[in-house]
Amino acid sequence: MNRAEFLKIAFAGSAVLATTRSFGFNNPAQAEGPFKLAPLPFDSGALEPHIDKATMEIHHGKHHKAYVDNLNKEMAKPENAKMAKMSIDDLVKSIDAKTPAPIRNNAGGHWNHTFFWNTIGPKGGGAPKGALAEAINKKFGSFDAFKAEWAKAAAGRFGSGWVWLIKTGNEVEITSTPNQDNPLMALAEKKGTPLMGLDVWEHAYYLKYQNRRPDYVTAAWNVYDWDKIGKNFA
C-alpha cells in the first residue's frame, strides 16, 4: 500500500467517525493554560460545498485544538513562565531560531488557524474592493493575475505549510512558510503583516480533494471574506 492509498483510507475512517459524533461537543476538555480554542465564527457546514463539514469539524476540533492543548502544556513548564504571560500575537512575533520547536510549532498552529477562520466564511467569494483591490492591481496587474500567482505559490509549497498575502508598507506581496511558521515570526524569511492565508497541509483538504491541492486552492476563492481581509489591509 502506497502513502496516498494509506492516507485515503485513514481519512475515510475519520469521515465515518465524524458522522457518528460531534467533534465540537464530544472533545475532552481543553488543557489548562492561558490559551483558548475559540469556537468557529460560522457553522462547520456553512462552507459547503467548497470545504466540507467533516473537514471543518476535524480541522478545528482536532487539529487546531491539539495545537492549543500542546501549547498550554509547554506553557506549564517553569522555564516558559515568561512566555505564558504573553498574548498569542506577542508570543508568535518573538519566535526566533532559538525558540524550542514545540512552542514554535504549536504557537504558530494556534495563531495561523485562528487567523484563517476569521478570513473565510459563508459570505465569501467575489473580489476585493477599495484600497486592497488597488494594491493588488498595482502589484500583480489584475485580480486574475494575483490568483494565478497565488495558485503557483500554493502548488510550490513543498509538503506542509501556508501561503500568505502580506502587507509591507503600503504594498502587498505573496509569500509562503513551512509547517506552522508565519510572516510575523522573527525568524520568517519574508516578514510582513498577514492579510489572508491558506492552509495547504493535507489535513485541510484531503477528505474532499484527496491529493488534488490545486482543486482545493481554486475552491477556496469561494470562501474568502474580502470585507474582513480588506479590514486587515486598512
Beta strands, then each sheet from edge to edge (+ up, - down):
strand 1: 161-168
strand 2: 171-178
strand 3: 193-199
sheet 1: 2+ 1- 3+
end
